[in-house]
Amino acid sequence: MSPADLLRELRAVLEAERDAIRRLDAGAIVTASRSKEVLVAVVAAAVEPERTPMLQALAEVRGDLKRNLILLAHARDFVRDAVERTRVRTGPGVRVSISL
């Protein structure tokens, strides 16, 4: 895989992930995470002459990766708060289940 192909695929995955986070679509978030893992594995499996340009290409999306991570953290906090507020309203000992 060329560095340009890697960037193109990763940018598409990050855009899909960002959209999934905004929609709180857990399934799509997991799919994006798995896609990122596959791309990281491609970089890890590359031989040294190919790996360095790929790593340099990854540096171009570092900011996008950080933004998605921040969005994920906020989404997690949002869901935790929603669960806690539901628990407070329903009383102690009540099991709360939220499907996204």
Buried (B, 14 or more C-beta within 10 A) or exposed (E): BEBEEBBEBBEEBBEBBBEBBEEBBBEBBEBBEEBBEEBEEBBEEBEEEBBEBBEEBBEEBEEBBEBBEEBBEEBEEEBEEEEEEEBEEEEEEEEEEEEE
